[in-house]
């Protein structure tokens, strides 16, 4: 590897507790020191990882960013320890991280299908709000020149994506990005209500292309695009529907990137006027078998395991693809659509 850090952008998907995988990836990249992060686009848990890391970078550099991420996820785990929604003895005995046999989880899941958060949570309690507020210095985030930060949410009125840029990012913006409408009341920002950004961009890529000059974007992917099995139970069907919904906007953007890249390759677009985007992806096969209910499991042992998987995935990706950064894509976009 060369001595000069290579510039990359990061695109961070949402996925509840599975965002601890992204924590592991970020932890490795910050420790590796062979990269300079120019821009970050994040949605939901990805947005939280992004603002926590950016706050740490602004206040004390890479080591402070790693510590901030550790603190954040540890506080998430401490908050979850007080929650009645936990793994059942059956889940534990089977050695699985899901909550599929948890009576409290099943009861809450059932309630959320028949009652809105305005009914079962009239006080709009969200413990994560206090965690984010306690860890992130939003004034430091707004003053940060590098990396450029973008957080996505979905406008409830229009159904359109809202990308909050650096100077607009606040606690409300981050909580809007992670607002699942079946669990939490819509978050108002500047008089407009917002839901989870994953519906319209998980995460959005275009802000990185428009607002940075870095050609290489690394997608940290939590939600699998493809599953070679037919979902048959009600929970499996709902989980797959959510995966397809939350990946649809990302796939459209990747198709657009591939289209423009082909036009540049064929000489129909000028390389002087259009930047050729190099797409990369860090993901892990270990995430695919995890049930959707594990996304609400914030046990420290589970989060630590996901972090370790993320670090391993990042290390493997760096070893195999570092030399390609700045030269070519390592994500075969055309195979994604074939």
C-alpha positions in Angstrom: 0.0 0.0 0.0 1.1 3.5 -0.7 1.9 6.1 1.9 -0.5 8.8 0.8 -4.1 8.2 2.0 -6.6 7.6 -0.8 -9.8 9.6 -0.8 -13.1 7.7 -0.7 -16.7 8.5 -0.1 -18.8 6.3 2.2 -22.5 5.3 1.7 -23.9 3.9 4.9 -27.1 1.8 4.9 -29.6 1.6 7.7 -30.6 -1.6 9.4 -31.2 -1.2 13.1 -28.9 -3.1 15.4 -27.2 -4.5 12.3 -25.6 -1.0 12.0 -23.0 -2.4 14.4 -21.6 -4.2 11.3 -21.0 -0.7 9.8 -19.4 0.3 13.1 -16.9 -2.5 12.7 -16.1 -1.4 9.1 -15.6 2.2 10.1 -13.5 1.2 13.0 -11.1 -0.7 10.7 -11.0 2.0 8.1 -10.2 4.7 10.8 -7.5 2.4 12.3 -6.0 1.5 8.9 -5.2 5.2 8.1 -4.7 4.5 4.4 -7.9 6.4 3.6 -9.2 9.9 3.8 -13.0 10.1 4.0 -14.2 12.9 1.8 -18.0 12.5 2.0 -20.5 10.4 3.9 -24.1 9.7 3.0 -26.1 7.9 5.7 -29.6 6.7 6.4 -31.2 5.6 9.7 -28.5 3.6 11.6 -26.1 4.7 8.9 -26.9 8.3 9.6 -26.2 7.7 13.3 -22.9 6.1 12.6 -22.1 9.0 10.3 -22.8 11.8 12.7 -21.1 10.0 15.6 -17.9 9.4 13.6 -17.9 12.9 12.2 -18.4 14.4 15.6 -15.4 12.4 16.9 -13.2 13.3 13.9 -13.9 17.0 14.4 -13.1 16.9 18.1 -10.1 14.6 18.2 -9.2 12.9 14.9 -9.4 9.2 14.0 -8.9 7.8 17.5 -11.5 10.0 18.9 -13.9 8.9 16.2 -13.3 5.3 17.0 -13.9 6.0 20.7 -17.1 7.9 19.9 -18.5 5.0 17.9 -17.6 2.6 20.7 -19.3 4.8 23.3 -22.4 5.2 21.1 -23.0 1.5 20.6 -22.2 0.8 24.2 -24.9 3.3 25.2 -27.3 1.8 22.8 -26.7 -1.6 24.5 -27.2 -0.1 27.9 -30.5 1.4 26.9 -31.7 -1.8 25.4 -30.8 -3.7 28.6 -33.8 -1.9 30.3 -36.2 -2.8 27.5 -38.7 -5.7 28.0 -38.2 -6.8 24.4 -35.4 -9.4 24.7 -34.5 -12.8 23.5 -36.5 -15.7 24.9 -34.9 -18.7 26.6 -35.8 -20.6 23.4 -33.9 -18.1 21.2 -30.9 -18.4 23.6 -31.0 -22.2 23.7 -31.1 -22.3 19.9 -28.0 -20.1 19.8 -29.7 -17.5 17.6 -29.7 -13.7 17.9 -33.3 -13.3 16.7 -36.3 -12.6 18.9 -38.6 -14.8 17.0 -39.7 -16.7 20.1 -39.8 -13.7 22.4 -43.3 -13.2 23.8 -42.6 -9.5 24.4 -41.3 -9.0 20.9 -44.3 -10.9 19.4 -46.7 -8.9 21.4 -45.2 -5.6 20.4 -45.0 -6.7 16.8 -48.7 -7.5 16.9 -49.7 -4.3 18.6 -47.7 -2.2 16.0 -49.9 -3.8 13.2 -53.2 -2.7 14.8 -52.3 0.5 16.6 -50.2 3.5 15.6 -47.3 5.0 17.6 -49.6 8.0 18.3 -51.8 5.5 20.2 -49.4 3.1 21.9 -46.7 5.7 22.4 -48.5 9.0 23.0 -45.6 10.6 24.7 -43.4 9.7 21.8 -40.6 8.1 23.9 -37.5 7.2 21.9 -34.5 6.2 24.1 -32.2 6.5 21.1 -32.8 10.2 21.0 -31.0 10.7 24.3 -28.2 8.4 23.3 -27.5 10.3 20.1 -27.8 13.7 21.9 -25.4 12.6 24.6 -22.7 11.3 22.2 -22.8 13.8 19.2 -21.7 17.4 19.3 -23.9 18.7 16.5 -22.2 22.1 16.4 -18.9 20.3 15.7 -20.6 18.3 13.0 -21.9 21.5 11.3 -18.4 23.1 11.4 -16.7 20.0 9.9 -15.2 20.7 6.5 -14.1 17.1 5.9 -15.9 14.8 5.6 -18.9 16.3 4.0 -22.0 14.8 5.6 -25.4 14.0 4.1 -28.4 12.5 6.0 -31.5 11.2 4.3 -35.1 11.2 5.4 -38.5 10.8 3.7 -41.0 13.7 3.6 -44.4 12.3 4.8 -46.3 15.0 2.9 -44.6 14.7 -0.5 -43.1 11.2 -0.4 -39.9 12.7 -1.6 -36.4 12.3 -0.2 -34.9 15.1 1.8 -31.2 15.2 2.1 -30.0 17.2 5.0 -26.6 18.8 4.3 -23.9 19.6 6.8 -25.2 22.9 8.0 -28.8 21.5 8.3 -27.9 18.4 10.3 -29.5 18.4 13.8 -30.7 15.9 16.3 -34.2 16.1 14.8 -32.8 15.4 11.3 -31.0 12.3 12.4 -34.0 11.0 14.3 -36.1 11.7 11.3 -33.8 9.6 9.2 -34.3 6.7 11.6 -38.1 7.1 12.2 -39.9 3.9 11.3 -43.5 5.0 11.1 -44.9 1.8 12.7 -42.7 2.5 15.8 -42.4 6.2 16.2 -44.3 9.4 15.5 -43.2 11.4 12.5 -40.3 13.8 13.3 -40.9 17.4 12.4 -38.1 19.4 11.0 -38.8 23.0 10.0 -42.5 22.3 10.2 -42.4 19.3 7.8 -43.0 15.7 9.0 -40.4 13.0 8.1 -40.1 9.2 8.3 -37.2 6.9 7.8 -34.9 7.8 4.9 -34.7 4.2 3.8 -37.9 4.4 1.8 -36.4 6.8 -0.7 -32.7 6.4 -0.3 -30.9 3.7 1.6 -28.5 5.5 1.3 -28.7 8.2 -1.4 -25.6 8.2 -3.6 -26.2 11.4 -5.6 -25.1 13.9 -3.0 -21.6 12.3 -3.0 -21.4 12.7 -6.8 -22.7 16.3 -6.8 -20.9 17.7 -3.8 -17.5 16.0 -3.7 -14.8 15.6 -6.3 -13.9 12.1 -5.1 -14.6 9.4 -7.7 -14.6 6.3 -5.4 -17.6 5.5 -3.3 -17.7 2.6 -0.9 -21.2 1.2 -0.1 -21.4 -0.4 3.3 -24.3 -2.8 2.6 -26.3 -4.3 5.4 -29.5 -5.4 3.6 -29.0 -8.2 1.0 -30.2 -7.4 -2.5 -30.7 -11.1 -3.5 -32.0 -14.1 -1.6 -32.1 -17.4 -3.4 -35.1 -18.8 -1.5 -38.8 -18.2 -1.4 -40.1 -16.7 1.8 -43.0 -18.8 3.1 -43.9 -17.6 6.6 -45.7 -14.3 7.2 -42.6 -12.9 8.9 -40.3 -14.0 6.1 -42.5 -12.5 3.5 -42.7 -9.2 5.3 -39.0 -9.1 5.9 -38.3 -9.7 2.2 -40.8 -7.1 1.2 -39.0 -4.6 3.4 -35.6 -5.5 2.0 -36.9 -5.0 -1.6 -38.5 -1.7 -0.7 -35.4 -0.4 1.1 -33.1 -1.5 -1.7 -35.1 -0.2 -4.6 -33.9 3.4 -4.7 -30.3 2.2 -4.2 -30.6 -0.1 -7.2 -32.0 2.7 -9.3 -29.1 4.9 -8.5 -26.6 2.1 -9.2 -28.2 1.6 -12.6 -27.8 5.3 -13.3 -24.2 5.1 -12.4 -23.6 2.2 -14.7 -25.5 4.0 -17.5 -23.3 7.1 -17.2 -20.1 5.0 -16.9 -21.0 3.2 -20.2 -21.5 6.5 -22.0 -18.2 7.7 -20.8 -16.5 4.5 -21.8 -18.1 4.7 -25.3 -16.9 8.3 -25.7 -20.4 9.7 -25.8 -19.8 11.8 -22.7 -16.6 13.8 -22.0 -14.4 12.8 -19.1 -13.7 16.5 -18.7 -17.3 17.3 -18.1 -18.4 14.1 -16.3 -16.7 12.3 -13.4 -16.5 8.5 -13.8 -17.7 7.0 -10.6 -15.9 4.0 -9.1 -18.3 1.9 -7.0 -17.2 -0.5 -4.3 -19.0 -2.5 -1.7 -18.3 -4.0 1.7 -20.8 -6.6 2.9 -20.7 -9.9 4.7 -22.4 -13.2 4.0 -22.8 -13.7 7.8 -25.6 -11.0 7.8 -27.9 -12.7 5.3 -29.0 -15.6 7.6 -29.9 -13.1 10.4 -33.7 -12.8 11.0 -35.3 -9.4 10.8 -36.1 -9.5 14.5 -32.4 -9.4 15.3 -32.4 -5.8 14.1 -33.9 -4.9 17.4 -31.5 -7.0 19.5 -29.0 -4.6 21.0 -27.3 -7.0 23.4 -23.7 -6.1 23.8 -22.5 -9.6 22.8 -24.4 -9.4 19.6 -23.3 -5.9 18.7 -19.7 -6.9 19.5 -20.0 -9.9 17.2 -21.4 -7.7 14.4 -18.5 -5.2 14.9 -16.0 -8.1 14.6 -17.7 -9.3 11.4 -17.5 -5.7 10.0 -13.8 -5.4 10.8 -13.1 -8.7 9.1 -15.1 -7.7 6.0 -13.3 -4.4 5.8 -9.9 -6.0 6.2 -10.7 -8.5 3.5 -12.0 -5.8 1.1 -8.9 -3.5 1.7 -6.5 -6.4 1.1 -8.3 -7.4 -2.2 -9.2 -4.0 -3.6 -6.9 -1.2 -2.2 -4.9 -1.0 -5.5 -8.1 -0.4 -7.5 -9.1 2.7 -5.6 -8.8 5.7 -7.9 -8.6 3.4 -11.0 -11.7 1.3 -11.4 -14.8 -0.1 -9.7 -14.6 -3.3 -7.8 -18.4 -3.7 -7.7 -19.7 -5.2 -10.9 -22.8 -3.1 -11.5 -23.9 -4.9 -14.6 -24.0 -8.2 -12.8 -26.3 -6.6 -10.2 -29.0 -6.1 -12.8 -28.5 -9.2 -15.0 
